Amino acid sequence: MKTIGWRYALCVFIASVCFSTGGLFIKLIPWNALAINGARNLIGSAVIGIFLLVTRRRVVFNRRVLTGALSMIGVTTLFALANKLTTAANAIVLQFTAPVFVILFMAALYKQKPGKTDIVTCFAVLLGVVLFFVDGIRAGNLPGNIAAVLSGVCYAGVFMMNTGKDADAISSCFIGQLAAGILFIPLCLRETDFSAPVLAALAALGVVQVGGAYILFSIGIRRTPPVTASLISGMEPILNPLLVAAFYGEAVSALSVAGAVIVVVSILAYNVKLARAKPRPAA
């Protein structure tokens, strides 16, 4: 059982590494954010559709699956907007507030009362977010920062796609990506740059950052609790701005760095404490 659990957690981790390429590729494509989102989601849904055909899995339609699909539409759309309206570091770290919203949603929907550690973590993350918003007002990044936090709210819903007996994470991913692709793909007709580098970045977004990543993610959260899965993804807010800084040259302000450190360290510390608190299995 330990080996199986480790493999599922590893799928979530690899998915987070794939997710981390999103900021760079979105920055490299000189298109409207919604057009980018339409193209990458349509490609991503095709990748997941092929996966469903190969594995002979049918798409499930029910209220819980459709709720997950709406979360998927929200997180991909808002994250694309945030990357165009603020720095990649701000976008991904503010989206990484998702574990806090997972805690709140689990308390509201499943009556899982947050403990002292949960509350302390929420306040610490809130402090980090406040620093981002102060910086956003000064640097003109406020709209992007707001979009990033809303993306975090939707991302919490994505982490909860597999909660409940009627849930089916891969169906939620497929339906959400297909719907977002169909909704926004007409905006691509307004774009003029269809050069090879742009199309290559779009293909990478669709195949790696959306389609492939969410296949791994949907497999991983079958046996990984929502809060734990959201915290395993801690590699994403670290790698995302580093890739953008290295290949796109985007600078990050000192105040944003301070906010990022508070958010990431708080949530990763919470994850470590959560892991230590779990009872050891009987020998």
Buried (B, 14 or more C-beta within 10 A) or exposed (E): EEEEEEEBBBBBBBBBBBBBBBBBBBBBBEBBBBBBBBBBBBBBBBBBBEBBEEEEEEBBEEEBBBBBBBBBBBBBBBBBBBBBBBBBBBBBBBBBBBBBBBBBBBEEEEEEEBEEBBEBBBEBBBBBBEBBBBBBEEBEBBBBBBBBBBBBBBBBBBBBBBBBEEBBBBBBBBBBBBBBBEBBBEBBEEBEEEEEEBEEBBBBBBBBBBBBBBBBBBBBBEBBBBBBBBBBBBBBBBBBBBBBBEEBEBEBBEBBBBBBEBBBBBBBBBBEEBEEEEEEEEE
